[in-house]
Amino acid sequence: MTIPGSWYLTLAAVIFTMGALGLLVRRNVLVMFMCIELMLNAVNLTLVTFSRMLGDIGGQVLVFFVLVVAAAEVVVGLGIIVSIFRRRANVTADDLHLLKG
């Protein structure tokens, strides 16, 4: 029994929508980063699904590049969050003006 590719694409759409809504609604920077990671993982699921459906390995190779970009984004983002968190107890997206020096 195999699961059709449309189910994976539907799951990816749901995950991407949850990430996009969370990014737009929440103000906590850590939650915003988690929502961005959800959106990137939904894209990865879509790429792997199309790669499997088309029988091409190019989509799976592209997933590795997306994972590298996501890892770099997390490193830079967490560095910014830690620098803000050292100055204040809570971290929101409105506190980015504190980094001006």
KEVO-413736 format. One record per residue (C-alpha): residue number from 0; residue in one letter; chain; x, y, z. Coordinates in Angstrom, 1 decimal, always signed. Layout:
N
NUM,A,A,X,Y,Z
...
end
This chain:
101
0,M,A,+0.0,+0.0,+0.0
1,T,A,+1.5,+3.3,-1.1
2,I,A,+0.4,+6.8,+0.0
3,P,A,-0.4,+9.0,-3.0
4,G,A,+1.7,+12.1,-3.5
5,S,A,-1.3,+14.4,-3.2
6,W,A,-1.5,+13.6,+0.5
7,Y,A,+2.1,+14.7,+1.0
8,L,A,+1.4,+17.9,-0.9
9,T,A,-1.7,+18.5,+1.2
10,L,A,+0.3,+18.0,+4.4
11,A,A,+3.0,+20.3,+3.2
12,A,A,+0.4,+23.0,+2.4
13,V,A,-1.1,+22.7,+5.9
14,I,A,+2.3,+22.9,+7.5
15,F,A,+3.3,+25.9,+5.4
16,T,A,+0.0,+27.6,+6.2
17,M,A,+0.5,+27.0,+9.9
18,G,A,+4.0,+28.5,+9.7
19,A,A,+2.9,+31.5,+7.7
20,L,A,+0.0,+32.3,+10.1
21,G,A,+2.3,+31.9,+13.1
22,L,A,+4.8,+34.2,+11.6
23,L,A,+2.2,+36.9,+10.9
24,V,A,+0.4,+36.6,+14.3
25,R,A,+3.1,+36.0,+16.9
26,R,A,+5.5,+38.7,+18.1
27,N,A,+7.9,+36.4,+20.0
28,V,A,+11.1,+36.1,+18.0
29,L,A,+11.7,+32.5,+19.0
30,V,A,+8.2,+31.5,+17.9
31,M,A,+8.8,+33.4,+14.6
32,F,A,+11.9,+31.4,+13.9
33,M,A,+10.1,+28.2,+14.6
34,C,A,+7.4,+29.2,+12.1
35,I,A,+10.1,+30.0,+9.5
36,E,A,+11.5,+26.5,+10.1
37,L,A,+8.1,+25.0,+9.7
38,M,A,+7.7,+26.8,+6.3
39,L,A,+11.1,+25.6,+5.2
40,N,A,+10.3,+22.0,+6.2
41,A,A,+7.0,+22.2,+4.3
42,V,A,+9.0,+23.3,+1.2
43,N,A,+11.4,+20.4,+1.8
44,L,A,+8.5,+17.9,+1.9
45,T,A,+7.1,+19.4,-1.3
46,L,A,+10.5,+19.1,-3.1
47,V,A,+11.0,+15.5,-1.9
48,T,A,+7.4,+14.6,-3.0
49,F,A,+7.8,+16.0,-6.5
50,S,A,+11.2,+14.4,-6.7
51,R,A,+9.7,+11.0,-5.9
52,M,A,+6.7,+11.5,-8.2
53,L,A,+8.9,+12.5,-11.2
54,G,A,+11.7,+10.0,-10.5
55,D,A,+14.3,+12.7,-10.4
56,I,A,+16.9,+13.2,-7.7
57,G,A,+17.3,+16.9,-8.3
58,G,A,+14.6,+17.8,-5.7
59,Q,A,+16.3,+15.8,-3.1
60,V,A,+19.6,+17.4,-3.8
61,L,A,+17.9,+20.8,-3.5
62,V,A,+16.6,+19.9,+0.0
63,F,A,+20.2,+19.8,+1.2
64,F,A,+20.8,+23.3,+0.1
65,V,A,+17.6,+24.5,+1.8
66,L,A,+18.7,+22.7,+5.0
67,V,A,+22.1,+24.6,+4.8
68,V,A,+20.3,+27.9,+4.4
69,A,A,+18.0,+27.1,+7.3
70,A,A,+21.0,+26.2,+9.5
71,A,A,+22.7,+29.5,+8.7
72,E,A,+19.5,+31.4,+9.4
73,V,A,+19.2,+29.8,+12.8
74,V,A,+22.8,+30.6,+13.7
75,V,A,+22.5,+34.2,+12.7
76,G,A,+19.0,+34.6,+14.2
77,L,A,+19.9,+33.0,+17.5
78,G,A,+22.9,+35.3,+17.8
79,I,A,+20.6,+38.3,+17.3
80,I,A,+18.1,+36.9,+19.8
81,V,A,+20.8,+36.3,+22.4
82,S,A,+22.2,+39.8,+22.0
83,I,A,+18.7,+41.3,+22.6
84,F,A,+18.0,+38.9,+25.4
85,R,A,+21.1,+40.1,+27.3
86,R,A,+19.6,+43.6,+27.4
87,R,A,+16.0,+42.7,+28.2
88,A,A,+14.1,+39.8,+29.8
89,N,A,+11.7,+39.2,+27.0
90,V,A,+12.4,+39.1,+23.3
91,T,A,+9.8,+40.4,+20.8
92,A,A,+10.1,+41.5,+17.2
93,D,A,+9.6,+45.1,+18.2
94,D,A,+12.9,+45.1,+20.2
95,L,A,+15.2,+45.0,+17.1
96,H,A,+15.8,+48.8,+17.5
97,L,A,+18.0,+48.0,+20.5
98,L,A,+20.8,+46.6,+18.2
99,K,A,+21.6,+50.0,+16.8
100,G,A,+24.6,+50.4,+19.1
end
